[in-house]
Amino acid sequence: MHIYGPYLRSIPPIPVGPNVGATGVEIKDNDPRAVYEGKKDKGWIYSDETGDIFANTDDLDDSGVEYHTY
């Protein structure tokens, strides 16, 4: 009965990096591309400034690109 959603019924677990399986979200209002891999329950980072959501890891994919830059 939602006109525009819900868009996500649950937050998917992060499939990469040291926090594999984490579904928590770190909300950032400054330096939105900074990652916090030490927060093991945080798989994702949300920037309330830009609306972007990205992986909470600076690990590299097979091409050498950091996952959090996708």
BALOBA-1460 file (C-alpha; in Angstrom, 3 decimals):
// residues 70
<rec num="1" residu="m" x="0.000" y="0.000" z="0.000"/>
<rec num="2" residu="h" x="2.978" y="2.316" z="-0.542"/>
<rec num="3" residu="i" x="2.793" y="4.645" z="-3.505"/>
<rec num="4" residu="y" x="6.593" y="4.943" z="-3.873"/>
<rec num="5" residu="g" x="8.018" y="1.966" z="-2.046"/>
<rec num="6" residu="p" x="9.226" y="0.364" z="0.077"/>
<rec num="7" residu="y" x="12.401" y="0.167" z="-1.952"/>
<rec num="8" residu="l" x="14.370" y="-2.177" z="0.296"/>
<rec num="9" residu="r" x="12.718" y="-4.666" z="2.586"/>
<rec num="10" residu="s" x="16.052" y="-5.341" z="4.275"/>
<rec num="11" residu="i" x="19.637" y="-4.175" z="3.893"/>
<rec num="12" residu="p" x="21.664" y="-6.706" z="1.922"/>
<rec num="13" residu="p" x="24.866" y="-8.051" z="3.486"/>
<rec num="14" residu="i" x="28.071" y="-6.627" z="2.064"/>
<rec num="15" residu="p" x="29.731" y="-9.291" z="-0.128"/>
<rec num="16" residu="v" x="33.317" y="-7.908" z="-0.054"/>
<rec num="17" residu="g" x="35.984" y="-6.653" z="2.338"/>
<rec num="18" residu="p" x="36.731" y="-7.494" z="5.952"/>
<rec num="19" residu="n" x="33.117" y="-6.912" z="7.054"/>
<rec num="20" residu="v" x="31.589" y="-9.551" z="4.749"/>
<rec num="21" residu="g" x="28.037" y="-10.264" z="5.821"/>
<rec num="22" residu="a" x="27.525" y="-7.012" z="7.753"/>
<rec num="23" residu="t" x="24.246" y="-5.215" z="7.125"/>
<rec num="24" residu="g" x="24.694" y="-2.139" z="9.309"/>
<rec num="25" residu="v" x="24.901" y="1.358" z="7.861"/>
<rec num="26" residu="e" x="27.220" y="4.158" z="9.012"/>
<rec num="27" residu="i" x="25.652" y="7.567" z="8.352"/>
<rec num="28" residu="k" x="28.152" y="10.256" z="7.353"/>
<rec num="29" residu="d" x="27.607" y="13.986" z="7.050"/>
<rec num="30" residu="n" x="31.202" y="14.945" z="6.284"/>
<rec num="31" residu="d" x="33.996" y="13.230" z="4.336"/>
<rec num="32" residu="p" x="31.424" y="10.826" z="2.889"/>
<rec num="33" residu="r" x="33.956" y="8.571" z="1.109"/>
<rec num="34" residu="a" x="35.895" y="7.729" z="4.295"/>
<rec num="35" residu="v" x="35.594" y="4.051" z="5.190"/>
<rec num="36" residu="y" x="35.446" y="2.573" z="8.693"/>
<rec num="37" residu="e" x="36.430" y="-1.074" z="8.317"/>
<rec num="38" residu="g" x="36.994" y="-1.280" z="12.074"/>
<rec num="39" residu="k" x="33.240" y="-1.070" z="12.615"/>
<rec num="40" residu="k" x="32.588" y="-4.756" z="11.939"/>
<rec num="41" residu="d" x="28.804" y="-4.413" z="12.041"/>
<rec num="42" residu="k" x="28.802" y="-1.690" z="9.363"/>
<rec num="43" residu="g" x="28.781" y="-3.027" z="5.808"/>
<rec num="44" residu="w" x="27.668" y="0.162" z="4.130"/>
<rec num="45" residu="i" x="28.138" y="3.919" z="4.409"/>
<rec num="46" residu="y" x="25.393" y="6.407" z="3.646"/>
<rec num="47" residu="s" x="26.137" y="10.067" z="2.954"/>
<rec num="48" residu="d" x="23.224" y="12.200" z="4.074"/>
<rec num="49" residu="e" x="24.876" y="15.070" z="2.207"/>
<rec num="50" residu="t" x="24.855" y="13.385" z="-1.227"/>
<rec num="51" residu="g" x="22.446" y="10.462" z="-0.781"/>
<rec num="52" residu="d" x="25.158" y="8.024" z="-1.906"/>
<rec num="53" residu="i" x="25.471" y="4.537" z="-0.455"/>
<rec num="54" residu="f" x="28.753" y="2.702" z="-0.825"/>
<rec num="55" residu="a" x="30.721" y="-0.230" z="0.525"/>
<rec num="56" residu="n" x="32.479" y="0.218" z="3.856"/>
<rec num="57" residu="t" x="35.786" y="-1.102" z="2.570"/>
<rec num="58" residu="d" x="38.789" y="0.198" z="0.698"/>
<rec num="59" residu="d" x="39.668" y="-3.267" z="-0.607"/>
<rec num="60" residu="l" x="40.336" y="-3.547" z="-4.337"/>
<rec num="61" residu="d" x="38.425" y="-5.474" z="-6.977"/>
<rec num="62" residu="d" x="40.195" y="-7.600" z="-9.605"/>
<rec num="63" residu="s" x="40.850" y="-4.475" z="-11.698"/>
<rec num="64" residu="g" x="42.493" y="-2.582" z="-8.821"/>
<rec num="65" residu="v" x="39.508" y="-0.291" z="-8.200"/>
<rec num="66" residu="e" x="38.459" y="0.373" z="-4.591"/>
<rec num="67" residu="y" x="34.961" y="-1.002" z="-3.918"/>
<rec num="68" residu="h" x="33.858" y="2.146" z="-2.106"/>
<rec num="69" residu="t" x="34.313" y="4.173" z="-5.311"/>
<rec num="70" residu="y" x="31.653" y="2.282" z="-7.267"/>
